[in-house]
């Protein structure tokens, strides 16, 4: 017997609560107690064999069977996302590695160009040209003669330019 902890006024009725239309109010479906699963009758004196016992898979309702494809879909999507992430990461790393190699190659070529430019500048210096000519056996002629193209005369002094 349940005891009521709230005091009732003398004019209140006992019984189930009712809505404005007069229908009795019941508890929501999710708060109702679940019905126990049906049991198969047992023969007296016989015990169940392990093969005859109901397995948890047999007790599954249709809701659990409908969840399985959804769960497999989620696992497949997650796996696909991880594979895509791996492919994207690998591609970006490969591009980064290639950029680093090209940058290093570019800086090496720039240094090589600077060295060659310096060698050309050194080769055009008159002192360097004279030294290399002397090493190759070229000597300055002591009897220089110049031809004046206007008069056609040969002289030992350099012609003066007008």
Secondary structure, 3 states (H helix, E strand, C coil): CCCCCCCCCCCCCCCCCECCCCCECCCCHHHCCCCCCCCCCCCCCCCCCCCCCCCHHHHCCHHHHHHHHHHHHHHHHHHHHHHHHHHHHHHHHHHHHHHHHHHHHHHHHHHHHHHHHHHHHHHCCHHHHHHHHHHCCCCCCCCCCEECCCCCCEECCCCCCC
